[in-house]
C-alpha cells in the first residue's frame, strides 16, 4: 500500500511540475537583424497582408532632439533587414499647385506614441495616441484621428480639397467637440480588423482608462459599437491582442495599478467573455496564472510549433510582478503555459513590438520602461524546439 501511495504521489508531483513549468523544448530565441531606426518605446506596427512585410514606426525616444521626443518615421522589415520608408512625393493642392511631402513620415506635424493600427485591403490606418507635454506645450495631448497609409505606393493618402493628408476623426464622425473630446481621445489601446472593418479601443484617456471600442467602415467612417455587441472586458491600457484570424483575444493590461484578469474574445464578429486569468476560480487549471498578468507586453501568434498543428499565442516581456516568465496560450485547450524565458543574451523589455513574419514570431524595440527606449535588438522565436546558445550572438 505504501509503495502504491508513493507512486501516486510521484505521478502527481510530476504532473504538477510539467503543467506549471517549462523545459528546453518549449522554444528557442535566435538573434535577428537589429532594428535600424532610432530607439523607441510605445511604437506602432502593421503588416502588409500580401507579402507579410512589417512596418514599425513612431513612438517615444528619450534621446530624440524633437521638442517632445516623439517620432514620425516608419521602417519596413523584409525578413533580411530593415528599410526606412523614405523619399518624397508631389501632391496637388486645391488650387492645382504642386506640394512636396514626405512619403514615410506620419502626417501630423509632430510625432506621437501609443498609437493603434489596423489594415483593411491595401490601406493601413494609424492613429489615436498621445504627445507628451514639452516647453512650448506643457499639457499632454491625446488624439482620436487616423491617417491611411497606402501599402502599394508606400505613402500616406492625400486629400487635395483639404490641402493635406486624408484624415479620419472619431470625434468628428461622432459629432463630438470641445472638452467632450477628452472622453474619446485615447492612447495605449489595441486595434485589429475583421470583415472589412477596423476595431480600436481600450486605452488611456486623459484622466483614466477606458473600455470603449470604435468601429471604422471605410465607406461610412467611425461609429460606436452597437449596444447589443459591446466589448465585455475591463477598462485598461497596455493590453495585447492575440489574433487567431476569426477570433481575436484582448487580454492583459492594467487599470490604474490593478492588473486586468478578464479575457475578451471577438469571435466571428461577436464579443464574448473568455476564461479569466484567476487561479482562485473553481476549476482553474493553473495556479500560476497570477504570473501571466502584465501590461505593455509584446505578443504574437505563430503556427510553427512542430508538435502542434495549430496557431498558438505568445506573450513576452512587459511590466508586472513576474515578467521574467514568458507564456503561451492554446485556444483549442484554453490553457496558458510557460514557454522558454529570454536567453542570457536578452533582457526584458517594456512597450516593444511583437510581430509575425513567415509564421514566426519576432520582438523588437522597446526599453526598460515606457520612458526609456534603448533596445533595438530583434529576436526570432522558434516554438517547440530545444533551446540552443550558439544563435544568441
C-alpha positions in Angstrom: 0.0 0.0 0.0 2.8 2.4 0.9 4.5 1.8 -2.4 1.3 2.5 -4.3 0.8 5.7 -2.5 4.3 6.8 -3.2 3.8 6.1 -6.9 0.7 8.1 -6.9 2.5 11.0 -5.1 5.3 10.9 -7.6 2.9 11.0 -10.5 1.0 13.9 -9.0 4.2 15.9 -8.4 5.4 15.2 -12.0 2.1 16.3 -13.5 2.1 19.5 -11.4 5.7 20.4 -12.4 5.0 19.7 -16.1 1.9 21.9 -16.1 3.4 24.9 -14.4 7.0 25.0 -15.6 8.8 24.8 -18.9 11.6 22.7 -20.3 14.2 23.1 -23.1 11.8 22.0 -25.8 9.5 25.0 -25.2 11.2 27.1 -27.8 14.4 28.9 -28.7 15.2 32.6 -29.3 17.5 33.5 -32.2 19.1 36.9 -32.8 17.8 38.5 -35.9 18.6 41.8 -37.7 18.5 44.7 -35.3 16.0 47.5 -35.9 17.8 50.1 -38.0 16.0 53.2 -36.8 16.3 55.3 -33.6 15.5 53.7 -30.2 11.8 53.9 -29.2 9.1 52.7 -26.9 5.4 52.7 -27.5 5.8 52.3 -31.2 3.0 51.1 -33.6 3.1 48.4 -36.2 1.1 46.9 -39.1 1.6 44.1 -41.6 1.2 44.0 -45.4 -1.3 41.1 -45.8 0.1 40.3 -49.3 3.8 39.9 -48.8 4.0 39.8 -45.0 6.3 42.8 -44.7 6.0 44.5 -41.3 6.0 48.3 -40.8 7.1 49.8 -37.4 7.2 53.5 -36.6 6.5 56.4 -34.4 6.9 56.1 -30.6 8.8 57.9 -27.9 12.6 58.4 -27.8 14.0 60.0 -24.7 17.2 60.9 -26.7 15.5 62.5 -29.6 16.1 66.1 -30.5 12.4 66.6 -31.2 10.8 69.0 -28.7 8.5 66.4 -27.3 10.8 63.3 -28.1 8.0 61.7 -30.2 8.9 60.2 -33.6 7.2 60.2 -37.0 9.4 57.8 -39.1 8.5 54.3 -40.3 10.7 51.3 -41.1 9.9 48.1 -43.0 11.1 44.6 -42.1 11.7 42.4 -45.2 12.9 39.3 -43.4 16.6 40.1 -44.2 16.7 43.6 -42.9 15.1 46.9 -42.1 14.4 49.6 -44.7 13.3 53.2 -43.9 10.2 54.3 -45.7 11.7 57.5 -47.1 11.6 59.8 -50.1 9.2 62.5 -51.2 6.1 62.6 -53.4 4.5 65.6 -55.2 0.8 66.1 -54.4 -1.7 68.7 -55.7 -3.3 71.4 -53.6 -6.9 72.6 -54.1 -5.8 75.3 -56.5 -3.7 72.9 -58.6 -0.3 73.8 -57.2 2.3 71.2 -56.5 3.4 70.5 -53.0 6.2 68.1 -51.9 5.6 65.9 -48.9 7.5 63.1 -47.2 6.3 59.6 -48.1 7.0 57.8 -44.8 6.6 60.4 -42.1 3.4 60.3 -40.1 1.3 63.2 -41.4 0.8 65.0 -38.2 3.2 68.0 -37.5 4.9 66.2 -34.6 5.2 62.6 -33.7 3.0 60.5 -31.4 3.3 57.4 -29.2 0.9 54.8 -28.0 -1.0 54.7 -31.4 -3.0 51.8 -32.7 -3.3 50.5 -36.3 -5.3 48.1 -38.4 -5.3 47.1 -42.1 -8.3 47.0 -44.5 -7.5 45.9 -48.0 -4.4 47.8 -49.2 -4.7 50.5 -46.6 -3.2 50.6 -43.1 -5.0 53.0 -40.7 -2.8 54.5 -38.0 -3.9 56.9 -35.3 -5.1 57.9 -31.8 -2.1 58.1 -29.4 -0.6 60.9 -27.4 2.0 63.6 -27.5 3.8 64.3 -24.2 4.0 67.9 -23.0 7.1 69.9 -23.5 8.2 73.6 -23.0 6.0 75.1 -25.7 3.1 72.8 -25.0 3.2 71.6 -21.3 0.0 69.6 -21.5 -0.1 66.0 -22.8 -2.3 65.9 -25.8 -4.4 62.8 -26.7 -5.8 62.1 -30.1 -8.6 60.2 -31.9 -7.8 60.8 -35.5 -6.3 58.4 -38.0 -4.5 58.6 -41.3 -4.4 56.0 -44.1 -1.1 54.5 -45.4 -1.2 53.1 -49.0 0.6 49.8 -48.9 1.2 49.8 -52.6 2.5 53.3 -53.0 4.0 53.3 -49.5 2.8 56.8 -48.8 0.0 58.5 -46.8 -3.2 59.2 -48.6 -3.6 62.8 -49.7 -6.8 64.9 -49.7 -6.4 67.6 -52.4 -9.5 69.6 -51.4 -8.3 69.8 -47.8 -4.7 70.7 -48.9 -3.4 67.9 -46.6 -3.3 64.3 -45.9 -6.6 62.5 -45.7 -7.8 62.3 -42.1 -10.4 60.1 -40.3 -11.5 61.5 -37.0 -13.5 59.6 -34.4 -14.8 62.7 -32.6 -15.7 64.5 -35.8 -17.6 61.5 -37.2 -19.5 61.2 -33.9 -20.2 64.9 -33.7 -18.1 65.4 -30.5 -16.3 68.7 -29.9 -14.7 70.8 -27.3 -14.0 69.4 -23.8 -16.1 66.4 -24.6 -13.3 65.0 -26.8 -11.4 64.1 -23.6 -13.8 61.1 -23.3 -12.8 59.9 -26.8 -9.2 60.8 -27.4 -7.0 57.8 -26.2 -3.6 56.2 -26.2 -2.1 52.8 -25.4 -5.1 50.9 -26.8 -5.5 48.0 -29.2 -6.6 47.6 -32.8 -7.5 44.9 -35.3 -9.5 44.4 -38.4 -12.3 42.0 -39.2 -14.6 41.5 -42.3 -13.6 44.8 -43.9 -13.9 46.9 -40.8 -11.4 48.2 -38.2 -11.9 48.0 -34.5 -10.0 50.1 -31.9 -10.5 50.5 -28.2 -9.5 50.3 -24.6 -6.5 52.6 -23.7 -5.8 55.6 -21.6 -7.9 58.8 -21.6 -6.6 62.0 -20.1 -7.6 61.1 -16.6 -8.5 57.3 -16.6 -8.6 54.1 -18.6 -11.4 53.2 -20.9 -13.2 50.1 -22.2 -14.9 51.8 -25.1 -14.4 50.4 -28.7 -15.0 52.1 -32.0 -15.7 50.6 -35.4 -14.4 52.0 -38.7 -16.1 51.4 -42.0 -14.2 52.8 -45.0 -17.5 53.7 -46.7 -19.2 55.3 -43.7 -16.5 56.4 -41.2 -16.4 55.9 -37.5 -19.2 54.7 -35.2 -19.6 53.4 -31.7 -20.1 49.7 -31.1 -23.8 48.7 -31.2 -25.3 48.3 -27.7 -26.0 44.6 -28.4 -22.3 43.8 -29.1 -20.2 45.8 -26.7 -16.7 44.9 -25.5 -17.2 42.9 -22.3 -13.9 43.5 -20.7 -12.4 46.0 -18.2 -11.2 49.4 -18.8 -7.4 49.1 -19.4 -4.3 50.4 -21.0 -1.3 48.4 -22.3 -3.4 45.3 -23.3 -2.5 43.0 -26.2 -4.4 41.3 -29.0 -3.8 37.7 -29.9 -5.1 37.4 -33.4 -6.1 33.9 -34.4 -8.0 35.0 -37.5 -11.7 34.8 -36.9 -11.0 35.1 -33.2 -9.2 38.0 -31.5 -8.3 37.7 -27.8 -7.9 41.0 -26.0 -6.2 40.5 -22.6 -3.8 41.7 -20.0 -3.0 45.4 -19.4 -3.9 47.4 -16.3 -6.5 49.7 -15.0 -4.6 52.2 -12.8 -2.4 49.9 -10.6 -4.7 46.9 -11.0 -3.8 44.1 -13.4 -6.6 43.0 -15.7 -7.6 39.4 -15.4 -10.6 39.3 -17.8 -10.1 37.9 -21.3 -12.4 39.2 -24.0 -12.9 37.3 -27.3 -14.0 38.8 -30.6 -15.4 35.6 -32.0 -16.5 35.9 -35.7 -17.7 39.5 -35.1 -19.4 38.9 -31.7 -17.8 39.7 -28.4 -17.9 37.1 -25.6 -16.0 36.6 -22.3 -13.2 34.2 -22.1 -11.8 32.4 -19.1 -10.3 35.0 -16.8 -6.7 34.7 -15.5 -7.8 33.9 -12.0 -6.2 30.9 -10.2 -8.8 31.1 -7.4 -11.8 30.3 -9.6 -13.4 26.8 -9.4 -11.8 24.6 -12.0 -8.9 26.9 -12.6 -6.2 24.9 -14.3 -3.0 26.7 -13.4 -2.3 28.1 -10.0 0.4 30.3 -11.6 -2.0 32.4 -13.6 -1.1 35.5 -11.5 2.3 35.3 -13.2 0.8 35.8 -16.6 -0.5 39.2 -15.6 1.4 42.2 -17.1 1.0 45.3 -19.2 2.8 46.8 -22.2 3.9 43.3 -23.2 4.8 42.0 -26.7 2.5 39.4 -28.3 2.4 37.4 -31.5 0.6 34.3 -32.8 2.6 31.5 -34.5 1.7 28.2 -36.2 5.3 27.0 -36.4 5.3 24.6 -33.3 6.2 21.2 -34.9 4.4 19.5 -32.1 1.1 21.2 -32.6 -0.6 21.8 -36.0 -2.4 25.0 -35.0 -1.8 28.6 -34.0 -0.5 29.4 -30.5 -0.4 32.8 -28.9 2.7 34.1 -27.1 3.0 36.9 -24.6 6.5 38.0 -23.6 8.1 40.8 -21.6 6.2 43.9 -20.3 5.8 45.3 -16.8 4.4 43.4 -13.9 5.3 41.3 -10.9 6.6 38.2 -12.7 7.7 39.3 -16.2 10.8 37.0 -16.3 8.5 34.2 -17.5 7.1 34.1 -21.0 3.7 32.5 -21.7 2.0 30.6 -24.5 -1.8 30.3 -25.0 -3.5 27.5 -26.8 -7.1 28.5 -27.7 -8.0 24.9 -28.5 -7.3 23.8 -25.0 -8.0 27.2 -23.4 -4.8 27.0 -21.4 -1.8 29.2 -20.6 1.6 27.5 -20.1 5.1 28.8 -19.6 7.4 28.9 -22.5 11.1 29.5 -22.6 12.5 32.6 -20.9 14.6 35.0 -22.7 18.2 33.7 -23.4 21.1 35.0 -21.3 21.9 37.5 -24.2 18.4 39.1 -23.9 16.9 41.4 -21.4 13.3 42.0 -20.6 11.8 44.9 -22.4 8.7 47.1 -22.0 6.5 48.7 -24.6 8.2 46.9 -27.5 6.7 45.4 -30.6 5.8 41.7 -31.2 5.1 40.7 -34.8 4.9 37.8 -37.2 6.9 37.2 -40.4 6.6 34.0 -42.4 4.7 32.4 -39.5 7.4 33.0 -36.9 7.1 35.4 -34.0 9.6 38.3 -33.5 10.1 41.0 -30.9 11.9 44.3 -31.4 12.4 47.8 -30.0 11.2 48.8 -26.5 13.2 49.6 -23.4 13.5 49.3 -19.7 10.3 51.3 -19.1 7.7 53.4 -21.0 10.0 56.4 -20.6 13.3 55.0 -21.7 14.0 53.2 -25.0 17.3 51.6 -25.7 16.9 48.1 -27.1 16.9 47.8 -30.9 17.8 44.1 -30.9 15.4 41.9 -32.8 14.8 38.3 -31.9 13.1 35.4 -33.7 11.2 32.7 -31.8 11.3 29.0 -32.8 8.5 27.3 -30.8 8.5 23.7 -29.7 12.3 23.0 -30.1 15.2 22.7 -27.8 16.9 25.9 -26.7 20.5 26.5 -28.0 23.1 29.1 -27.1 25.0 29.4 -30.4 22.3 31.5 -32.1 22.1 34.2 -29.3 25.1 36.2 -30.6 
